[in-house]
Amino acid sequence: MPNRGFTLIEVVITSAVVACGLAAVASMFSLAVRADIANRQAAVAAALLYDKMEQFRSTPLNDPLWADGADDITYDTKYMRVWQVRGGALRTVTITIYAENASNRKQSELIRATTLVSGTF
């Protein structure tokens, strides 16, 4: 009688190999999604930081904008932008962008920049 079909052992081994392959693909997909979210948050944070720096550049030094402050911005997640202004004629401006972590609802720092600003150019 000729052998036709597969034995039970062959089917079990093949199923195990396919299951391991699918598990690896699923974990790589999960990793790629997390990396995409982190990259998107970094890009939004950089844009928010640049936007605030441009506001400072285009505002006279006696404007109320030059006081310390913070604002909340919501895109795909909630961001908090905090700025500190120190000094007199030569001012130090520090802008920090935080993002809310979806898993524990805590703020984590994404980017920080500090620059010196003078009233004379």
C-alpha positions in Angstrom: 0.0 0.0 0.0 1.6 3.3 -1.0 2.0 6.1 1.5 -0.5 8.9 0.9 -0.8 12.0 2.9 1.2 13.1 6.0 1.6 11.4 9.4 0.5 13.0 12.6 4.1 13.7 13.7 4.8 15.6 10.4 1.6 17.7 10.9 2.5 18.5 14.5 6.1 19.6 13.6 4.9 21.7 10.7 2.3 23.4 12.9 4.9 24.1 15.6 7.3 25.7 13.0 4.5 27.8 11.5 3.3 28.9 15.0 6.9 30.0 15.9 7.2 32.0 12.7 3.9 33.7 13.3 4.8 34.6 16.8 8.1 36.2 15.6 6.2 38.2 13.0 3.6 39.3 15.6 6.3 40.5 18.0 8.1 42.4 15.2 4.9 44.1 14.2 4.3 45.2 17.8 7.8 46.5 18.0 7.4 48.4 14.8 4.1 50.0 16.0 5.8 51.2 19.2 8.8 52.6 17.3 6.4 54.5 15.0 4.6 56.0 17.9 7.8 57.1 19.5 9.1 58.6 16.2 5.8 60.5 15.7 5.9 61.9 19.2 9.5 63.0 18.7 8.6 64.8 15.5 5.6 66.6 17.1 7.8 67.6 20.0 10.4 69.1 17.7 7.8 71.0 15.8 6.3 72.3 19.1 9.7 73.4 20.3 10.5 75.1 17.0 7.2 76.9 17.1 7.8 78.3 20.5 11.3 79.4 19.6 9.9 81.2 16.6 7.3 83.0 18.8 10.2 84.2 21.0 12.2 85.3 18.0 9.3 87.4 16.6 8.3 89.0 19.9 9.8 92.2 21.4 11.6 91.6 24.7 9.1 93.7 26.7 6.1 91.4 25.6 4.4 89.3 28.3 5.3 86.2 26.3 8.8 86.6 27.8 7.4 85.4 31.2 7.6 81.8 32.4 4.7 79.7 31.2 3.3 76.4 30.0 0.5 75.3 27.7 -1.1 72.0 26.8 -1.4 70.8 23.2 -3.3 67.7 22.1 -2.5 65.9 18.8 -2.4 62.2 18.8 -1.5 62.4 22.5 -1.4 65.1 25.1 1.8 67.2 25.1 2.8 69.9 27.6 5.2 72.7 26.6 7.0 74.5 29.4 9.3 77.5 29.0 11.5 79.3 31.5 13.0 82.7 30.9 15.9 83.8 33.1 18.1 86.9 33.1 17.9 90.6 32.2 19.6 92.0 29.1 21.0 88.5 28.2 18.2 86.0 28.7 18.3 82.3 28.9 15.3 80.6 27.4 14.7 76.9 28.1 11.8 75.1 26.4 10.9 71.5 27.4 8.3 69.3 25.7 6.6 66.5 27.7 4.2 63.8 26.4 1.7 61.8 28.3 2.5 58.1 28.4 -0.7 56.2 27.4 0.0 53.3 29.7 0.5 55.1 33.0 -0.7 58.6 32.3 2.6 60.2 33.5 4.4 62.9 31.6 7.8 62.0 30.2 10.3 64.5 28.8 10.8 64.2 25.0 13.0 67.2 24.1 14.6 70.2 25.8 16.4 73.2 24.3 18.1 76.1 25.8 19.2 79.3 24.0 20.6 82.7 24.9 18.7 85.8 23.7 20.0 89.3 23.6 18.0 92.5 22.9 20.8 93.7 20.5 21.8 92.0 17.3 
